[in-house]
């Protein structure tokens, strides 16, 4: 799991960043090579070296104080050593073991020593210090000089996994820090999530066309199609006037949607004539379409986003979240790729990322695995979110070959300022009306039969969320799991057993009498977000991977980091809703 | 970590074997007297102190405390900070309070002992007659978060109320029964008599939200009971409600509906969560997840025989009926397909 955070200048930039984040090498593990000095818990550290598409960040999670080695001088060189052999002190007591190795030799005797890790001694050894080695050498003794230090790093958390196009060579030094520590070095382990880009382009369209070579035989109002380029929809030009079959004026009839535009003059086809070529003016599409489809070669998931500006009912800059079962070619319309969830009946999986006269800056927190991409965003004070890819299924690969969840937070294109009740995704999604072709979403689950089924916990009723049961796939705890029991002799438990839904539910205002899941002490309780439904038969599909419902218990706000069983989680409210039943946490690295 | 099975001639023989098994698996025998039918076991490192008294007729009474006070094991409810559950009217009314109920005098068909060390826990499955079972145990729970306590002790009361409508022998979700810390027990004296008063499992808990400062115990009973019906420990201190357990808790509501499919490797083992329910407060009540019962789970017995060993990953588990796998009705004590499954370590 790789976790990233940062800021995008706008929704197009967000897609550009997203494409970078899912690829190349991420920091997946870190060990402290040299704890340096002067650090405080919570200090963040950026790293030197390598070539990066996105800066990684470490956070200090453990620090200690004590005496560390500043000089390791050879007292007796011994015999039989090789360069790079380790030298391990046999006396002294260390809370952090020093790491020393042979730097240079005099014959086979140690001449100088490299201090790879100065260690931390709780009891200094008496010089000269006898050593052992992982090589064949014996007899080297060392005279140490120690210096007292504080804030020596002992443990780090990967606060941002970073993206390396060229890995940094270990040990990696600190670049900058939010604190005042110096000298820390780290050994990094990298993992490459296996995402590859299949579609990535900003749509171009024709804004004007003039006649280059007029050709002959055309009729007024002929529609001719521009030839060439790579497109999902070709530009069509209207013959506005002609004289004796020779076009004298043309205009763009249909702007088209181009991945790459043809060169000018562009040939045409169609109409009653032949030979017409055009000089076409191309520009980014007025609706600002930008498309990104990625594929994971390990999980075989195909997911994507289409950014565009909508003006009805109001200006909105949104991402349409889409799932696929395959990829055809770049020049295939978005909804015609294999298994595209962007077909009209199921396309309502939108992620609003601002509104108004121009797109806004976006803060993001993205979690990437081979199975899925989950994202939380902040625009102004609103937190839209998305989940695309496989859930953590309760079935085997043979039983559910291509599990996929495509979950946005709106069924229609609205800006993030949208005040509708139905603006909610992730752990407690809802729709204006369930089963309505007008409000298809905000999530879809691709089941083992290959079909897409709507995900929503509730629909709007008289301005309030109303729980839906049996009509859509629910996400618990808010979305229930209070099922009827089997027929005898299998009905061995009471259906009235307390279930998670009774502590969360879908309501906007927490009503009196609603029990609450609370924490005993300082550690929060993470409740898995389970996808399930009951519609004739009960299906229990799986969990949203790395996403949990939590009760913030008055102590946690959106963006806060919490720690549970030694792992970090980032907490968020759900779009505009901050009640405990709309609060959730996403696991970091 | 161990497993042992065999048969026992009577309660005394069973408890003697349990004593030997517990001593071999990290527990200390504080007192054992087969003639006087008393056994006290402890593991002081985890604050686990349990005592047993049996009648060799029908009932094993169980007690939990926070210390051992010497030979008062013959009056086991007088141990230090006794939890309050288990009869103090011996021998006449041994079948009141926490107990392993209606086992008969023996010989018993089979016993199964399960012991684990992480955390320390012992479960006993007694097949007291062919196909008829009782489950009881003691130890420490798998805790969530940081709080004071964690030692537990639970018997198995399967209530028989006489003739209809009081007979619940054939009703596995009856609130007159209590099984492994579950929170269904509703101590309704006018309906069920006094036998199920103080019959639930107990869990050592201290310092929880709204918990009385002198209170040291949680009682696994229905959250619908009034404060007074949760009753007091032996020293007269109030106890708090413990929710979840074998037949309660959200996991059962979520997964209990699903039938195992052994042919396809689908064996849903449902965790037994334990909650503190702050029913004493005003307004919205809170459920505080304290942890789960270790190395045990619910299991639906669809397609599973009694005492069948099941392989789940690299582990072996053994499944048993809660009472009896049947659905005859009437005066038959039975639990349909309700099962309890234990991790077996050999």
Interface residues (C-beta under 8 A of the other chain):
Chain A: X396 X399 X476 X477 X481 X482 X483 X484 X485 X486 X488 X489 X490 X491 X492 X493 X494 X495 X497 X498 X499 X500 X503 X510 X512 X513 X514 X515 X516 X517 X518 X519 X520 X521 X522 X523 X525 X530 X532 X538 X540
Chain B: X144 X145 X146 X147 X172 X173 X184 X208 X209 X223 X243 X247 X248 X249 X250 X252 X253 X254 X255 X256 X257 X258 X259 X264 X265 X276 X278 X283 X284 X285 X286 X287 X288 X289 X290 X300 X302 X322 X326 X327 X335 X336 X337 X338
